[in-house]
Amino acid sequence: MVLAKYIDGFYVTVQIEATFPGSQGLIGITDMRSAAEMREDYRARLSKLQDRLPVGSVIKSHSTSVDGARKSMQLLFTNTSSMAINSSHLVGMLKGEGYALERQAGSGPQSPGKPGELLFFRGEGKEATATISLEPQGQTAVFLVTVAGG
């Protein structure tokens, strides 16, 4: 169950999950005034990010979060390029940000389930994970998560 309410310039969400015994919750607080002030900066950063993706990519979802010194970014984009092209592009893109490919795992077209690939990256004080999969519509979907700091 997710509850949400706007209170004095802040948007507060509470997610409650039943556990045994009892329950657990997660609270999120968004400063709406700050979010509105940062909108143009966010659009500029998103445009810069779009320029770094493979040609024809469409950003489906993008979010960032801060937890103390840890900063994370979650990005989902799709395109019509192959998994191999997306994988190669991500390796080069993240190398430019100080990440090195640590390991790679994948399943081919003959494997049960949907073909996909996982890439794990590390850098000094940061890590990233990318999941690349083929979608039923013939597109390739890439989900990238980066975490730095802390």
N, C-alpha and C positions, 0 to 999 in steps of 0.2 A: 504494500500500500504506500502510495506517495501522497503527501499532503504539502500544499504550498500556499503561501500568503505573502502579500506585499505589505510591509510594515515600515513606515517612516523612511522611504528611500532605499530600502533593502528588500530583496526578494528571497524569502526563506523557504527552503524545501526540506522536508523530513521524509526519509524512506524508512519504513518499519517492516521488519521481516520476522515471521514467527520462527523461533528456534526451540529446541528442547533442552532444558526447561526455560520458559520465558520468551523473550524477544530481544532483538538487537536493532539498532537504528543508525542511520547516517544522516547528518545534517549538512546542508549546503547553504551558504549565505552569499548572495551576490549584491554588490554595491551598484545599484542601477545608475546613479549619477555618474560614478566613475566609468561605468561601462559605456554610457552615452558619450562622455567626453573622449573616450579612447576609440570610438567607432571609426573615425577617419584613419587613425594610425593602424588599426586592425585591417582595414580595407587595403591600405598600402602594403602591409606585410603579406596579406593574402595574395595580392597581385604579384608581388615579388616571388612568392612561393610558387604560384601558378607558372611563372616564366621558367622555373627550374625543373618542372616536370616534363615527362616525355610529350612530344607534340601530340595534340589532340586530346590531352587528358582533361577530364572534367572533375573538379573537386565536388564530392558529394557531401562530405562532412569534415569539419575542422574545429578542433577545440584545444585550448591550452588550460593548464591549471598550475597552481603554485601551492606547495605544501611545505612551509618553512623554507629551507634552502633548496628543496627539490622542485624543479620545473619540468613539466611534461607537456608534450604535444601529441595529439592524436589526429591523424589525417587519413581519410578514405578518398581515393580517387579511382576513376575508371578510364579506360581507353581501349582502342582496338589493336594496340601493339601486342606482340606475343609475351608470354611469361618471361622468356629469355631476355628480350629487349628491356622489359621493365626491371628485371633483376640486375642486369648489367648497368642500367641507368642509375638505379638506387645505389649500387656499389660506388660508382663514380661520384654521385651527388654527395653521399655521406662521407666519402673519403675527403672531399673538399671541406667538410665540417669537422675533421679530426677523428672520424670513426674508421675502424678497420673491420673488415668482414672476419668474424670469428669462426662461424660455421654456417653450413647451409644444409637443409634437409628438404626432400621433396618426394612427390609421388608422380608417376608418369601417367599417360593416358590409359595404360593397361591396368593400373591399380584400381582396387575397388573404391568407389566413391568418386568425388570430384578431384581432378588433377590440381595440385597446388604445390607451393614452395614456401619454406620458412627460411628467413635470413636473420642471423644474430650478429649484431655489431657491438664493438666496445671501443671506447676512447678514454682518455684520461678523465676520470670522474663522471663518465656518462656511458649510456648504453642505448641501443635501439633494437627493435624487432620489427620485421616486415613480413607480412603474410600476403602472398600473391596467389590468386585463384582465377580459374576460368568460370565465368558466369554462363548460365543457360542461354542468355541472349547473344552469346558470342563475344562478349567483352571480357577484358581482363580487369579484375578488381585488385587494388593494392591498399592494404591497411598498414600504416606505418605509425609506430609509437616510439617517441624518443623521451628519455629521462636523463636529466643532468643535475648535478649538484647533490648536496647532502651526503 
